[in-house]
Structure formats: C-alpha cells, structure tokens
C-alpha cells in the first residue's frame, strides 16, 4: 500500500510518500521547501526518523529545498541518517549559481538558515554532507555525467522495495538534457571562482552576479520529474488484464502511480518534450493516476499540456495569500476540462 501526504506548507513543494510492505515502511520525500520555513519545520518535526527515508530533489530553487538542512538535523538528533538523496547531475558550476540565487532572493529566513542551505548546496557535489548515506546523481546519458561519485542514467527504474522475486515498487526519473547547455564556457569559468558564502550579507552584489549570468535563460527548466509505480513481470500483466479477483489488490496497488513535476513547464509550445516524457514513462507501462501540478499550479501557463494519460487527481501547494498568484485559474480550468480533479493543499495564512 502507498499513502501520500501533501502537507499544507505554504508556497513551496514537499510531498511525502509512505510505502507499507509486510511489516516494513519506507518513506520517499520529494523536495522539502517552502516560503514559510517555520511552517515547514513544524511539519518536519512530525516525521518519524525510524522510517527508512529517501529524498528526491527536483532542482535547487529555495522553495523546493530550504527545509533540507533542518530535515538532516532532525534525523541526526535521533542518530538516524537519510538513506539516499537523488538529484539531477548538474555541472559543478550550477551549484554555485543556485546558491547565489538563494542569497539574492527576498526571504524571511535567518542568516543561519541561509548559511546552512548554502553549505548544503555547495557540498552536494563532493558527497561530504553529514547524515546522508548515499548521494545519487541522475543524468540523461553517460556523456553528460560530470559528477564525481555515484550516478545513474534515467532510463532505468530504481527499486525501492521488493514485493517478491520479480515484482517491486520502483521510482523512475526524467531529467531535461538542457541543464547541461545553459551556461557558456565563459559563464562556467566565472562561476568556478565564486564562493557563495562570501555573499551571504551582500545581496545586491549576489543579485548582479545572478542577473548577469541567467539573463535570457530559463532556469526553471532545470527540473527533474519522478514517478513511483509498481513494476511487475509480463505474465502477471496478462493476469491483471483479465482482472481475476485474487489479483485486484495488486491492481489497486499498481494503479496508485504518482508523478512529481517540480517546476517543469508542461506547455503546448514544448509538446515535443511532452511526447518524449510520455514515451519515457510509458516504457514501463506506468499508469500514473495522480500528479503534482507543475510550478505550484502557476498561472503563467506552466500546465497546459498533460503527457500522462491516466491522471485522475492533480495537487498544488501554495499559501492562501502568496504573492505569485498561484494557482492560476487557467491551469485549474485546463485540468477540470480534462476531467482531472484539482486539489489545492494551501495553508491558511
């Protein structure tokens, strides 16, 4: 059985998936960020550190990751570790630009919280983070694997927990190849020399560095998608298609596939990429029935195309009075016109 918890943490992204199998329980956290860090910390405090936990990072924007240092600290207090972290296989220089962007962004966080987040980001490339057993970088192909340490190619699913000898719960990722071509050689050289912690109290200088480099570039494109689903062999597929009663519980389990979309824009103008995504996930016969709406249900045409055929429910997380205008009525109407139930997990402040 899989349960999903999409907490009301304000404008941000944090999705908890709990997998129950026999007497074991496994947790997947997809992103861990919010514009209201104190609300997110309150949620993190409720997490049972005795549950084996995998963290998946879609990309390194602040409202997707700023709770991670506190999450690691929460586990460390109980002498527990995060089992593994999956994230896109960024060029090392991209860690610096994300760190600079966090410093340059308007935030209510304390200097200590910002410093902890910067330290987490800049150390991700060398796997020196405390309280993480394994850091895994996900790449579209071998040619673009520029990270030292463990990496995987996104064409193969990752086993989470085994149901029997040939049936298991799996995660499958998709990473945009564009993340490796956004920076010119000159920009990469500039970023190599930057020490983000030197700019924590110099927001104007940080903002200028960030604006000069990302001008005209879509850094929201640096996203990774993740789906969880049940993998099962061909002979069982045939039985499930027949629909014998004794296999209905497995069928229900399988039909609980979920896709997390980060900030990735699903647009008509990028329909070719949408078709690529659809083929990527359909290769495993994944019937994804629930999804997170891209970019918090953005009103800026972030969701006007759905490459997943079986979606029944779509979720967004945002604050009731967030300054971004999320979710957008155009997105809600688009989803509802497709017969998809829209569920807004907003908080009340």
C-alpha positions in Angstrom: 0.0 0.0 0.0 1.1 3.6 -0.7 -0.1 6.6 1.1 0.6 10.2 0.0 0.9 13.1 2.4 0.9 16.6 0.7 1.2 18.9 3.7 -0.1 22.5 3.8 3.3 24.1 4.0 2.5 27.3 2.0 4.2 28.3 -1.2 6.7 25.5 -1.8 7.0 21.8 -2.5 7.2 18.9 -0.2 5.5 15.6 -0.9 5.7 12.5 1.4 5.1 9.0 0.1 4.8 6.2 2.6 5.2 2.6 1.3 3.9 -0.2 3.5 5.0 -3.7 2.7 4.7 -6.6 5.2 6.0 -5.1 8.5 8.3 -2.6 6.8 7.7 1.0 6.0 9.7 3.2 3.6 9.4 7.0 3.0 10.1 9.0 -0.1 10.2 12.8 0.3 10.1 14.7 -3.0 11.6 18.1 -2.3 11.5 19.8 1.1 11.0 23.5 0.7 8.6 26.4 1.5 8.5 30.2 1.5 7.5 29.8 5.2 10.3 27.8 6.6 8.8 27.8 10.2 5.7 26.1 8.9 7.8 23.5 7.1 10.0 22.9 10.2 6.8 22.2 12.2 5.9 19.5 9.7 9.4 18.0 9.7 9.2 17.7 13.5 6.4 15.2 13.0 8.4 12.9 10.8 9.3 9.5 12.4 13.1 9.2 11.9 12.8 5.5 12.4 11.4 5.1 8.9 13.9 4.5 6.1 13.8 7.7 4.1 14.8 8.6 0.6 14.9 12.2 -0.6 14.4 13.3 -4.2 15.4 16.8 -5.2 13.7 18.1 -8.4 16.0 21.2 -8.6 17.7 23.6 -6.3 15.3 26.5 -6.0 14.9 27.7 -2.5 11.2 27.0 -2.1 11.9 23.3 -3.0 14.9 22.7 -0.8 15.3 25.2 2.1 13.9 22.7 4.7 16.6 20.0 3.9 19.3 21.3 6.4 16.6 21.2 9.1 15.5 17.7 7.9 19.0 16.4 8.2 19.4 17.9 11.6 16.1 16.3 12.7 17.3 12.9 11.7 20.8 13.5 13.3 19.2 14.3 16.7 17.9 10.7 16.7 21.2 9.2 15.4 19.5 8.4 12.1 20.5 9.1 8.5 18.7 9.9 5.3 19.1 6.7 3.3 19.8 8.3 -0.1 19.4 11.6 -2.0 18.6 11.7 -5.7 19.1 14.9 -7.7 19.9 16.0 -11.3 23.5 15.5 -12.3 24.3 19.3 -12.5 27.6 20.6 -13.7 29.5 21.7 -10.5 29.3 25.3 -11.5 25.5 25.2 -11.4 25.6 24.6 -7.6 27.2 28.0 -7.3 24.5 29.8 -9.4 21.7 28.2 -7.4 23.4 29.2 -4.1 23.9 32.8 -5.3 20.2 32.9 -6.4 19.1 32.0 -2.9 21.2 34.8 -1.4 19.8 37.2 -4.0 16.2 36.3 -3.3 14.0 38.2 -0.9 13.5 35.9 2.1 12.4 36.0 5.8 14.9 33.3 6.7 17.6 34.0 9.3 21.2 34.3 8.2 21.9 31.0 10.0 19.2 29.2 7.9 20.5 30.7 4.7 24.1 29.7 5.6 23.0 26.2 6.4 21.3 26.0 3.0 24.3 27.4 1.1 26.6 24.9 2.8 24.2 22.0 1.8 24.2 23.1 -1.8 27.9 23.7 -2.4 28.8 20.4 -0.7 26.3 18.3 -2.7 28.9 17.7 -5.5 31.5 16.1 -3.2 29.2 14.0 -1.0 30.6 15.4 2.2 27.2 16.1 3.7 26.6 14.8 7.2 23.8 12.4 7.8 23.3 11.2 4.2 24.3 7.6 3.5 24.3 8.0 -0.3 24.1 10.8 -2.9 23.0 9.7 -6.3 23.1 12.0 -9.4 20.6 11.3 -12.1 21.7 12.0 -15.7 20.1 11.6 -19.1 23.1 9.8 -20.6 26.7 8.8 -19.8 28.1 11.7 -21.9 26.6 14.3 -19.5 27.7 12.7 -16.3 30.1 15.3 -14.9 29.7 14.4 -11.3 32.3 12.6 -9.2 30.5 9.9 -7.1 27.6 7.6 -7.8 25.4 8.4 -10.7 22.6 6.6 -12.6 21.1 7.1 -16.1 17.5 8.0 -16.0 16.4 5.3 -18.5 16.3 2.6 -15.8 13.9 2.4 -12.8 15.3 2.3 -9.3 14.0 -0.4 -7.0 12.6 0.9 -3.7 11.2 -2.3 -2.0 10.7 -5.8 -3.3 7.3 -7.4 -3.2 8.5 -10.8 -4.4 11.3 -12.1 -6.6 10.2 -10.2 -9.7 7.7 -7.6 -8.6 8.8 -4.4 -6.9 7.9 -0.8 -6.1 10.1 1.5 -8.3 11.0 5.1 -9.0 11.8 6.3 -12.4 13.3 9.7 -13.2 13.4 12.0 -16.2 16.0 14.8 -16.5 16.0 17.6 -19.0 19.1 17.4 -21.2 19.0 21.3 -21.4 20.5 21.5 -17.9 23.9 20.8 -19.5 23.8 23.5 -22.1 22.5 26.6 -20.2 25.9 28.0 -19.4 28.5 29.2 -21.8 32.2 28.2 -21.2 32.9 31.8 -20.0 30.0 31.7 -17.6 31.2 28.4 -16.2 34.7 29.8 -15.7 33.2 32.8 -13.9 31.1 30.6 -11.5 34.1 28.4 -10.7 35.8 31.3 -8.9 32.7 32.3 -6.9 32.5 31.4 -3.2 28.8 31.8 -2.4 29.3 32.1 1.4 31.2 35.3 0.8 28.0 37.0 -0.5 25.5 36.0 2.3 25.4 39.6 3.6 25.9 41.2 0.1 22.5 40.6 -1.6 23.0 43.4 -4.2 26.3 42.0 -5.3 24.8 38.5 -5.4 21.8 39.7 -7.4 24.1 41.3 -10.0 26.1 38.2 -10.5 22.9 36.1 -10.8 21.2 38.5 -13.2 24.3 38.9 -15.4 24.5 35.1 -15.9 20.9 34.0 -16.1 19.6 36.9 -18.2 17.5 35.4 -21.0 17.8 31.9 -19.6 15.0 29.8 -18.2 16.5 28.3 -15.0 13.1 26.8 -14.1 13.9 24.3 -16.9 16.5 22.7 -14.7 13.9 20.2 -13.3 13.7 16.5 -12.8 10.5 14.5 -12.8 9.9 11.4 -10.7 7.3 8.7 -10.8 6.7 5.9 -8.3 4.9 2.8 -9.6 4.8 -1.0 -9.3 6.9 -3.0 -11.6 5.6 -6.4 -12.4 6.5 -9.2 -15.0 4.8 -9.8 -18.3 2.9 -13.0 -17.1 1.4 -11.0 -14.2 0.4 -8.2 -16.6 -1.7 -10.7 -18.6 -3.4 -12.0 -15.4 -4.1 -8.4 -14.3 -5.6 -7.5 -17.7 -8.1 -10.4 -17.2 -9.0 -8.9 -13.8 -9.2 -12.1 -11.7 -10.5 -11.2 -8.2 -7.4 -12.5 -6.4 -5.2 -10.0 -8.2 -7.4 -7.0 -7.6 -5.4 -5.9 -4.6 -2.3 -5.9 -6.7 -4.1 -4.0 -9.4 -5.2 -1.3 -6.9 -1.6 -1.0 -5.6 -0.4 -0.6 -9.2 -3.0 2.0 -10.1 -1.6 4.3 -7.4 1.2 5.6 -9.5 2.2 9.2 -8.8 4.2 11.8 -10.7 6.0 14.7 -9.1 6.8 17.5 -11.6 8.9 20.1 -9.8 8.8 23.4 -11.7 8.9 21.8 -15.0 6.7 23.6 -17.6 4.3 21.3 -19.5 3.2 23.5 -22.4 1.9 23.2 -25.9 5.0 25.0 -27.1 7.1 22.2 -25.7 4.8 19.4 -26.8 7.7 17.5 -28.4 9.3 17.3 -25.0 5.9 16.2 -23.5 5.8 13.4 -26.0 9.3 12.4 -25.1 8.3 12.4 -21.4 5.3 10.3 -22.2 7.3 7.7 -24.0 9.9 7.7 -21.3 7.5 6.7 -18.6 5.2 4.6 -20.7 8.1 2.2 -21.4 7.4 0.6 -18.1 3.6 0.6 -18.6 3.2 3.0 -15.8 -0.4 4.1 -15.1 0.1 7.3 -13.3 -3.2 8.4 -11.7 -2.0 11.3 -9.5 0.3 14.2 -10.1 1.7 17.4 -8.6 0.8 20.4 -10.8 4.0 22.0 -12.2 5.2 25.1 -10.5 2.7 25.1 -7.7 -0.3 25.5 -10.1 1.2 28.5 -11.7 -0.9 31.0 -13.6 1.8 31.5 -16.1 0.9 28.7 -18.5 3.1 26.2 -16.7 0.5 23.5 -17.2 -1.4 23.5 -20.5 -0.4 20.0 -21.7 -0.5 16.6 -19.8 1.7 13.9 -21.2 0.2 11.3 -18.8 -2.9 9.5 -20.0 -4.3 8.2 -16.7 -4.2 11.2 -14.4 -7.3 11.5 -12.2 -6.1 13.9 -9.4 -3.8 16.9 -9.5 -2.4 18.7 -6.5 -0.9 22.1 -5.8 0.8 23.5 -2.7 0.8 27.2 -2.0 0.0 29.9 0.6 -3.5 31.4 0.6 -2.1 34.9 0.1 1.0 34.1 -1.8 2.5 36.9 -3.9 2.7 34.8 -7.1 -1.0 34.3 -7.7 -0.8 30.5 -7.5 -2.7 28.6 -8.5 -3.8 30.1 -11.8 -7.5 29.9 -12.9 -6.3 29.0 -16.4 -4.5 25.9 -15.0 -7.4 24.8 -12.9 -9.9 25.2 -15.8 -7.5 23.3 -18.1 -7.3 20.4 -15.7 -11.0 20.3 -14.9 -11.8 20.4 -18.7 -9.8 17.1 -18.9 -11.9 15.6 -16.1 -9.0 15.9 -13.6 -9.9 16.7 -10.0 -7.8 19.7 -8.8 -6.9 19.7 -5.1 -5.2 22.8 -3.6 -3.3 22.0 -0.4 -2.9 25.6 0.7 -2.3 26.7 4.2 -4.5 29.4 5.9 -2.1 32.3 6.5 
